[in-house]
Amino acid sequence: MSLIQSLSPEFRQCCEALATEQRSLLRVRAFEPLAVDTLAAKLGATLFRLGRLPNLEPEQVTLLLVAMNGQERL
């Protein structure tokens, strides 16, 4: 079972509503790609590349990269 399928329908509906609202505010249609840097700027979030996370050991970066490659993309 994928991560998304394991979430409750109520939670998925809430997330979908929030995504629709943010896309509307950014004037991005549902079928258009949403650039993560655009959304992050709108939300005031700071994005870090995996290799630049503060206090993250190189071994931890490797483990995370291996884990990410085994997961489906959302």
Long-range contacts (C-beta under 8 A, 24 or more apart in sequence): 2-72, 3-71, 3-72, 3-74, 4-74
